[in-house]
Amino acid sequence: MNTSRPPVDGLCQECGFNYDTGDLQGTVTTLIRQSAESSMALTKAAAGPDVNVVRLRPEPEVWSAIEYACHVRDVLEVQRARIAQCLAEDRPVYAPMDRSGRLKELKYEQQDPMVVAAALMKNARDFGAAARVLKPAELGKLGLYNYPVRAPRTLGWLIRHTAHEIQHHRMDIITILAKLEPPIIPAPKAAPPEDADPETDEATPTADEPTGT
């Protein structure tokens, strides 16, 4: 994953997400739509000439498209569980997600992109269903969040932060795939001109063409 950390409040200059704007329902609707866009980008790339394009890292320290997609899938599942935990407990302490550990333990790069894409969408819909029904008093409930520093955070913030994760990594997935496609396969070599000299594979100059300078 890119070593830079996006903000967790205010405006993200990279992806344009703003923690200070938008209502709950609109935020959740956008989250589900952008999850679908990430899912479709992954499946489209995986259905192309080389399925392994989704496993390529554009740089050694930047995750591949499928690694980001697996991360988003797991973020949605973890955040939905945290909503349930916060509603059930008084001042819950959320266990760290350990994103880097999950990448290695679950072998993100080896997972089936079609299965990942389907799970990502299911988790987005499940998260949306859990978030949409929260009442104002519930949105104000606090839980101890560990990222990027240990601090109390409301459920309202947790939902916005999840939406930021989706928007930011949608940008990552689409940007990475745009860098890698095409060329998924090498471009064909151009055929030699019809008047090429077979001995040199170069076009024989005409009387009007200069042979050099």
N, C-alpha and C positions, 0 to 999 in steps of 0.2 A: 504494500500500500504506500501511496505517497506519504512522505514523512511530515508534510505540512498538515496542521490541524485546522479545520474550518472553525469559525466562531460558534458559540452556543447561545448567543444573545444578539439582538440587533440585526444588521444587514450582513449577509455573506457576499463579499465582493466577487467571489468566484462564480457562484451559481445563481445569485440574485435572490435567494430566499431571505425573507424578512420575518423575524420572530414577532415583530410588533404590529403586523397587519393581518387581516383576514379573520373571519369567524370560524368557529369549530367545524360546522358542516361544510363550509367551503374548503377548509384545510384538508379535511378527510377526503372529500371528493377529488381534490387535486392529487392527494397521495395515491389513491387507487388508480387514477388515470395515468400518473407517471410510472407507477409500478407496471401497468400494462405496457407502456412504451418501452420500459427496460426489458420486459419479458419478450416482447415482439422483436426487439433489436437482437436479442440473444438467439432466438429461434431462427430468424432470417439468416443470420450469419452462419449458424450451425447447419442450415439446409443448403448452403452454398457449395462450391466446388471442393472446399477443404473444411471439414468440420472442426479441425484443430485450430483454426484461426481464433476461435473463442478462448483458447488456452494460451495464446501467445502474450507475453509481457512486452509492451513497447519499450520499456527500460527495465533493468534488473530490479529496481526498487519500487516499481509501479505494478500493481496487480493487473492480472488479465481480466478480460470481460467476464469470464465465468467465475473468477474469484470474487469480483465485486458483486455479481448476481447472487452467489451463495451467501455472501455477507449480508446483503439486503434481505434475502429470504429469512436468515436467522435473526436479524435485527427485528423484523416484524413479529416473529414468534416470541422473542424474548420480551419485547415491549408490551405485547398483549398479556403475557404472563405477569408483567409488573403492574399493569392496570388492575388485574384481579388481586394481586398481592396487596396493593395499596388500599383497595376497597375492603379487604378482609382484615387488615392489621392496622394498628395505631402506630404511626411513624415507622413504616417498614424500612429495612435496610436492604437495598437491592444488591444481589451478588454480582460481581463484575462479569461481563460477558466473555472476556478473554478472546478478543477477535483474532489475534495472531495465533493463539493456541488452537482455536477452532480450525483455522486454515490448514494447519499441519495435521491435526488429529483426524479431521474429517476428509482430508485430501481433496480440498476444493477443486484443484486443477484436474482431477481425474473423474469428476462427476459428470453424469449425462446432462447435457445442456437442455434437452427437452423436458426432462424430469425436474430440473432446477427451475425452469421457466414456469412450469405448471404450479410447483410448490410456492414460488414467489407470489403468483397471483392469488392462490388460495389464502396464503398468510396475509396478504394485503386486504382481502375481503373480510377475513376474520378479525383483523385489527380494526378495520373500519367499523364493523358491527359493534365491537366492544367500546369504541371511542364515541360513537354517535349518540349513545343513550345516556352518557354521563350528564348529570345535573350540575348546575353552577357550584353548589356546595361540594360536590365530589371533585370537580375540576380544581378546587382550591386545596385539596388534601395534599399533605406533604409526605415525601419519601426521601431517604438519603441516597443520593445518586453519586456514583464514583467518577464519572467522566465529565470534563477533563480533570476536575479536582473534586474531592469529596465535599458535597454541599447539599442542603435540603432543596428539593425541587417539587413544584406542584404537578399534579396530573395534567393540567393544562399545558405546562411547559413540556412535559414528556411527550404529549401528542405533537406539539409543534416541532420538537427536536426530532421525532421520528419522521415527520414530514420533510424536515431538512435533510435527513439521511437519505431519504428516497430521492429527493430532487438533486442533491449533490452527486450521488452515485449514478443516477440516470445520466447526468452530464458525463461522468467518467466513462461509463459503458459505451455511450454513443461516440464520444471523442476517441476512445481507444480503437473501436472498430473502424472508424473513419480513417484512422492512420494506417490500419492494416489491410483495408479493402479499397479498391484493388491495390497492388496486385496480389491476389491469392495464388494465382498461377502465373508463371513468366509469360510475358508478351511474346507472340510468335516472331521469329526473325523475318525481316522483310525479304521478299524474293529479289534476286539480282535482276537488273534491267535486261531487256531482251537482247541488247547489243553488247552485253558484257563479254569481255575476253575470257574464255574458259581457263586460260593458264593463270591469269592474275585475279580473276573474279572482280575485275574493275571494268567500268564502262569504257569502251573505246572512244576517245574524244573525236568529235567531228571537226571539220575544218574551221568552224566558227567558234569552237570552244577553246579557251586557254588551257594549256597543260600544266601550268604552274606559274609561280612568280619568281 
